[in-house]
Amino acid sequence: MNKYFKFAISLFATGIIVYLLFRKIDISTLVKLSREGFVALGFSTFLFFLIKMVNTFRYSKLYNLKAGIKLFSLLSYSNLMLNIFPFRTGEISYIRGFKKYFNIRYSEGLNKLVLLRFIDYLVIYIIFLISSICVYNNVEERILELVSLFFVISLVFFFGFIYFITSKKVSFNFKSKKINNILKTIRIGIKDIRKIPMNVGYVIVSLSFLYWILRLISGYVVLRFLGLNIPFSYLTFVSLLLLLIGILPIRSFLGFGIFEGGWAYFLIPLGYQYDLILPLVLQYHLILLIPSIIFGAFGFFILRIISKLSDKP
């Protein structure tokens, strides 16, 4: 499927979802950013920088690269591409970037990226399940029980899938060569974890936990600035739930619509009114998103400068 067609589908889906969500909301309430909102934006930008630094160290350990401005810029730019393009096609920018700026073969870049995503999903699942237990004990909502149960079952299937594709007894003989190649790539990427020295593996996993916890703390503090005082466990539950939903191939542009609708849906049981909470959730989304755009643009321009300097004789 052509990437521009995918992008058009994403924009169309976003437009429909946003219209359905905000059609009864006063437009004037959507564009107001309070003084607290600007302070939250400043804090979010600063913490986003720290998060990107942690991410840079993660990739430097995994790819055995120097944790410098070039790697930081590539990861910032690729993160923006991952947010913009649907169907996870933004992941391609990582692989191309490692080849172009660090001369890492496409196959090696892809295999190690698969390995890091595998670690990420395990960390996310662990934190999500812990938050599910806390939320289950403190919030009496049937839907929360069902969501938690669904993801516990899905985690079991996930491990079953990993066991299936990494088993030596299993060979991939599907009619589609594309499916066979994808499964083989996942198998190689996950098996590469055995090649990582134990001390390096501990560092990567520890940095991954720190990376995701910092992201959750950033969201929690921003919500407090906006006047939404919800338990950290509840924020973790909703944030990671929406993140796991975002893994699905079809997603809206920059998460608009899905993010607002998901947060509004889970905040209403806490006593918030739909027409009052939706504008605040939109502000929350923008405050989290703007730093990604700023650092993504910064990374793009730095990489352009590096390319021009390397092209000079």
N, C-alpha and C positions, 0 to 999 in steps of 0.2 A: 504494500500500500504506500503510495507517494506521501512523503513527509508533509508536504503542503496540504494535502487532502486531510491528513490526520490533524494538522493544526487547525484547519477550517472546521472539522467536526468538533474539536475541543472548544473553539470560540462559539460555535452555534449552541453547543450544550450549555456553556457558561451563560450565554445570553438568556436562554430559556429558564434556567434555574434561578438566576439573579432576578429576572422579571417576576417569577412566581413568588419569590421570597419577599421582595420589596414593593410589590405593586400597591399595597395598602399602607405603606410607611411614608410619612412626610419627608420629602426630599431634602428640605432644609436641615433636618436633623442628621443627615448623613455626611455633611461636609464640615461640620463643626468639630474642631479639635481643641480640647481644653488645654489650659496651662499644664495640667497634670499629664495630658497626652503628649505634649512636647517633651516634658521631662522623661516620660516613659520611652519616647523615641530615642532620646540621647542615651539612656541607660541600655536600651535594646541594641543600639549601634555599638556601644562599647563592649557589651557582653558577646555580641556576634563576632567581634574581632577576636576575643579570647577563644570562642568556640572554633573559629577558623584556624587559630594557632594550634589548638589541640588536634584538630583534624590534619593539619600539615605535619605534625609530629607522627601521627598514625601512619600516614602514607609514606613518610620518609623511612620509617622503620620497616614497613612491609616491602617497599620497592628499593630499599637500600639507597636512598637519595639524600642529598643535603637539604635540610629544612630551611630553605632560603626564600627570597622574595619571588623567585620564578615558580617554585612549587606552590607557594601560597596563592599567587595570582592565577595559576592554572586551576586550582581547586575552587577558588572563588568564582571564576568565570564558568567552570563546568557545573557548579552548583546552581547558578542562575539558569543555565541551559536545561538542567534537569527539572527545574521548576516550571519553565516555560513550555517545553515540548512534551506532549502526551505520549502514552504507550512506552514510557521509559526510554525513549529515543535519545534523551539528553545524556544518557550514559555513554553514548558514542563519543562525546566531546572529551571525556576522560581518556579513552583509549587513543584517540587521535592526538590528543595533547601530549601524552606520554611518549608517543612515537616521534612527534615533531620536535619537542623541546628537550627530551631526555634520551632519545634514540632507543627506546624500549620497544621490542618487537610487539606487533599487535597481539599475537597469541599469548605472550607473557603478560602484557598489560591487561588483557581480558581475563585470563585465569586468576590473576591476583585480585582483580576487581570483584570477580565472583566470590572469591574467598572472603574478602572484606565485607561484602554484602551479606554473606552467610553469617559472619560474626555479628554484624549489625542486627540482623533479624533475630538471632538468638538473644542478644542483649535486650532488644525491644520486648520480646516475648516474656523474658524473665521479669523485667520491670513492670510490664503490663499486668501479668498474672498476680504479682504482689499487690499492685494497686487495686486489682479486681477484688481481692480478698478484703482489703481495707474498706472499699466502697460497699461491698456486699454486707459487711457488718454494721455499716453506719447509715446507709440509704436504703429504704424499703421501696424498691421499684422492681417490678417483675421483669421489665425489659433489661435491666442491668444484669440480673441473674442469667437470662437467656444469652445475652452477649458474652458474658464471661464463660458460660458453658460452651458456647459455639467456638470460642477461641482456644479453650482447653482441648476440645476435640480436634480442632484444626492443627494445633501443635503436635498432637499425636500423629495425625496424617502427615505433617511436615517431616517428622523424624522417620516415618515409614517411607516417605518419598526419597529422603536422603539415603536411607539404607538400601532402597531399591536401586537407585542409580549408581551407588558406589560399590555395589556387590559385584564380585568378579564373575559370579554365575550368570549375570544378566548381560545380554548383548542387545544393542539397539538395531533393530531391523524393521523400522517403520517404513512405510512407503514414501513418506516425505523425508528427503535428505536434510531439509532445514531442521526438522524436529530432531533427527538423529544427531546433527551437529550441535544443536543447543544442549541436548542432554549430555553429550560427550564433553562439552565445554564445562558444564556444571560439575560433572564427575571429576575432571582434571583439577578444576578450581578448588573443590572441597578437599580432594586428596592432597593438594599442595600444602595443606596445614601440617602434614607430617614432616615436610621438608624444612619447616621453620624451626630454628633453634628454640628450645624451651623458654629461655629467658626473654627472647624477642616476642614469642607468642604471649607471654604474660603481660608484657608491656603493651602490646596491641590491644588485648582484651581489656586491660585496665584503662587505657586511654579511651576505648570505646564506651565503657561505662561512664567515664568522666564527661565525654562528649555529649552523650544523651542526657545525662543528669543536668549539665549546664544549660542545655536547650530547654529542659523542663523548668528549671529555676528562672530562666529568662522570661518564659511565658507566665509563670506564677507572679513574678514581681510586676510585670506590665499590667496584668489583670488587677493587682492591688492598687496600682496607680490610677486605673480607670474606675475604681470604686467597687470592683467585684471581688468580694471576700469569700472565696470558696476554698475548701480543704485542698491541700497539695495532692493528696491521694486522688481526689476527684478530678483535678486538672490533669494529672498523669494519666488517669484512665481514659478521659475523653481525648486528650491530645494524641496518645498512642493508638487509640481506636481509629481516629481519623487518619492517622499516618498509615496504619495497616490497610484501611480501606483505600488509601491512595496508591497502594501497590497494584491495584486492579489496572488493567491496560487502558481502559477508557476513563479519562479524568478531565476535569474542567481546566480552563486556562488559569494558571497560577493558583489553582485551588479555590477560586471564587465560586460562591454558591454552595459547594459541598462543605467548605469550612464554616460559613455562616449558618447554614441550615443545621449542620451537625451540632454546633455549639448551642444554638438556640434550643434545639430539641432537648438537649441534656441539661440546660440551665433552667428550663421551665419547671421541672419537678422540684427545684430548690426554692421556688416561690417567685421567680422573676417573670415579668410580663413580656410577651412576645414583641409588642410594638416598641417597648422601651429597651429591651436587651439587644435587639438586632442591630441598631446603629452602633452600640458599644462593641459588639462582636466584630463589626466591620472595621472599626477603629483598631481593635486588637489585631486583626488580620493585617491591616496596612502597616501598623507599627512593627510587626514581626517581618513583614515582607520588604519594606523600604531598605533596611540594611543589606539584605541579600542583593537588591538591585544596585546599591551604591558600591559594594565590594565587587560585585560581578562586573560592573562597568570599569572599575579600577583595574581589575585583573585583565580585562580585555585590552585596555590601553597599554598596560605594562607588557603584555605578551606581544602586542604590535611593535612596541619599541625594541624588545628583545629580538624579534624577527628581523627588523630593519638593520639592527646593529650586526646581526650574524650574517646578513646578506652582503654587507660591505666587504670589499676585497682587502 
